[in-house]
Structure formats: C-alpha cells, structure tokens
Amino acid sequence: MTTQQPPQSPGAPIEKRITVLSRSGERLSLDVSLADEYGKQSAAEYLEHVYERIKRKLDEPAPFGGFGAPNPHDQERMREMILFIAAFHDSVFGTFNRQSALPDQERSEFLEIFLLACATVLEGRDLQIDLSHGRGRIRNELSLD
C-alpha cells in the first residue's frame, strides 16, 4: 500500500513519530526530524543489510533482490523487511521492552538507528509498528485498519 505525503517546502524538516508496540504490549516511541527525503536510499540499504544478516543467522534463504540497491519506494518490501527485523528483535532479545536481553548501550544504538531508518523509508508522519497481533502490521495515519 503506498500513500502520498503532502509536498514539503524546500528545506522544511519532516517531522515524524514512530511507535513500536511489542508482543508483550509495551510501547516505545521516537520523534524524528528528517532534514529532507535524501536519506531514503541509505536507510533502505541499512534495513536490507540487517534483514539479510538475520536471515543468514537463522539459515533461512534471503530472497535475491538483484545486484542493484533496494528500492526505498517499494513500500511493500520495506514493510516486509521492517516487520521481520522488528519481530526477530522483539522475540529473541525483547528489544522494544523496558527489560531487554541486549546491553543498554547496544539496545539504545540499535533502537535509534533502526527506528530512524524505518521513519525514513516509510510513508506517513505518525507510524506504528504493531507486533502485538499475529504476524504484525505497520500503520500510519492514513491506514484504514
């Protein structure tokens, strides 16, 4: 599902809020201010890198995305990778809970980079990664569910 954001005036920061609802029901939010839309490609590459590393660690085949860089505008693919990464971190480390198996410094660094990358590639201003139901879902202010 792709959505359109209202056009930004040049140089205006893009304000977003991203919230993760963990399987245990804990909520974690981060407000971000993106300087512009130019970070989408590097954010998509970071997400793809983390996704592929987790797949390799689990001895699961990662779908071959070609030799080119990931398309940050492919919202379906971005959502698929984000949900996979978030579900893995939530179930293995409890990363999105107050009490986590990760050391505090490592957890903080991962959360900051991961949530910033998610906010950068996902369309919408009020984003929610909900892991509390089934396979998880990503919603924004324009979602119908």
C-alpha positions as CSV (number, residue, x, y, z in Angstrom):
1,M,0.0,0.0,0.0
2,T,1.5,3.3,-1.0
3,T,0.4,6.7,0.2
4,Q,1.2,10.2,-0.8
5,Q,2.5,12.8,1.6
6,P,1.7,16.4,1.1
7,P,4.5,18.3,-0.7
8,Q,7.2,19.8,1.5
9,S,8.5,23.3,1.1
10,P,12.2,23.1,0.2
11,G,14.4,23.0,3.3
12,A,11.5,22.3,5.7
13,P,12.3,19.4,8.1
14,I,9.9,16.4,8.0
15,E,8.6,15.7,11.5
16,K,7.6,12.1,12.2
17,R,6.7,9.9,15.2
18,I,7.3,6.2,15.1
19,T,5.9,3.9,17.8
20,V,6.5,0.2,18.3
21,L,4.0,-1.9,20.2
22,S,5.8,-5.1,21.4
23,R,4.3,-8.6,21.6
24,S,4.1,-8.1,25.4
25,G,2.1,-4.8,24.9
26,E,4.9,-2.4,25.8
27,R,5.0,0.8,23.8
28,L,8.1,2.6,22.7
29,S,8.1,5.9,20.6
30,L,10.6,8.1,18.9
31,D,10.1,11.5,17.4
32,V,12.3,12.2,14.5
33,S,13.0,15.3,12.4
34,L,14.3,14.4,8.9
35,A,16.2,17.2,7.2
36,D,15.0,16.0,3.8
37,E,14.0,13.0,1.7
38,Y,17.5,12.2,0.6
39,G,18.3,9.6,3.2
40,K,15.8,7.0,1.9
41,Q,18.4,5.0,-0.1
42,S,20.9,4.6,2.7
43,A,18.1,3.8,5.1
44,A,16.8,1.1,2.7
45,E,20.3,-0.3,2.3
46,Y,20.7,-0.5,6.1
47,L,17.4,-2.3,6.6
48,E,18.3,-4.8,3.8
49,H,21.7,-5.4,5.4
50,V,20.1,-6.2,8.8
51,Y,17.4,-8.3,7.2
52,E,19.9,-10.4,5.3
53,R,22.2,-10.9,8.3
54,I,19.3,-12.2,10.4
55,K,18.2,-14.5,7.6
56,R,21.8,-15.9,7.3
57,K,22.0,-16.4,11.1
58,L,18.7,-18.3,11.0
59,D,20.0,-20.3,8.0
60,E,16.9,-19.1,6.0
61,P,17.2,-18.2,2.4
62,A,17.0,-14.5,1.8
63,P,15.1,-13.6,-1.4
64,F,17.5,-12.4,-4.1
65,G,16.8,-8.7,-4.7
66,G,19.2,-8.4,-7.7
67,F,22.5,-6.8,-7.8
68,G,21.2,-3.3,-7.5
69,A,20.4,-1.3,-4.4
70,P,17.0,-1.8,-2.7
71,N,14.2,0.4,-3.9
72,P,13.2,2.6,-0.9
73,H,9.9,3.5,-2.6
74,D,8.8,-0.2,-2.7
75,Q,6.6,0.2,0.4
76,E,5.6,-3.4,0.5
77,R,9.2,-4.6,0.5
78,M,10.2,-2.1,3.1
79,R,7.3,-3.1,5.4
80,E,8.2,-6.8,5.0
81,M,11.8,-6.3,6.0
82,I,10.9,-3.9,8.9
83,L,8.3,-6.4,10.3
84,F,10.8,-9.3,10.0
85,I,13.6,-7.4,11.8
86,A,11.3,-6.0,14.5
87,A,9.7,-9.4,15.2
88,F,13.1,-11.1,15.4
89,H,14.4,-8.5,17.8
90,D,11.3,-8.5,19.9
91,S,11.1,-12.3,20.2
92,V,14.8,-13.0,20.6
93,F,16.0,-10.0,22.6
94,G,12.9,-8.2,23.9
95,T,14.5,-5.1,22.3
96,F,11.3,-3.0,22.4
97,N,10.6,-3.7,26.1
98,R,12.0,-1.9,29.1
99,Q,13.8,-5.1,30.1
100,S,15.8,-6.4,27.2
101,A,18.4,-9.2,26.8
102,L,20.6,-6.7,25.0
103,P,23.1,-4.5,26.9
104,D,21.7,-1.0,27.4
105,Q,24.2,0.7,25.1
106,E,23.7,-1.8,22.2
107,R,19.9,-1.6,22.6
108,S,19.9,2.2,22.5
109,E,22.1,2.3,19.4
110,F,20.0,-0.3,17.6
111,L,16.7,1.4,18.5
112,E,17.9,4.8,17.4
113,I,19.3,3.6,14.0
114,F,16.5,1.1,13.3
115,L,13.7,3.5,14.1
116,L,15.3,6.3,12.2
117,A,15.7,4.1,9.2
118,C,12.1,3.0,9.5
119,A,10.8,6.5,9.7
120,T,12.9,7.5,6.7
121,V,11.6,4.8,4.3
122,L,8.0,4.5,5.5
123,E,5.5,7.0,4.2
124,G,3.4,8.9,6.7
125,R,4.0,11.0,9.7
126,D,2.5,9.0,12.5
127,L,3.8,5.5,12.1
128,Q,3.1,2.4,14.2
129,I,4.8,-1.0,14.1
130,D,2.4,-3.3,15.9
131,L,3.9,-6.6,16.9
132,S,1.2,-7.5,19.4
133,H,-1.1,-9.2,16.8
134,G,-0.2,-12.2,14.7
135,R,2.4,-11.5,12.1
136,G,2.5,-7.8,13.0
137,R,1.5,-4.8,10.9
138,I,2.6,-1.3,10.1
139,R,0.1,1.5,10.2
140,N,0.3,5.2,9.5
141,E,-2.3,8.0,9.9
142,L,-3.8,7.1,6.6
143,S,-4.3,3.3,7.4
144,L,-7.8,2.1,7.1
145,D,-7.5,-0.7,9.7
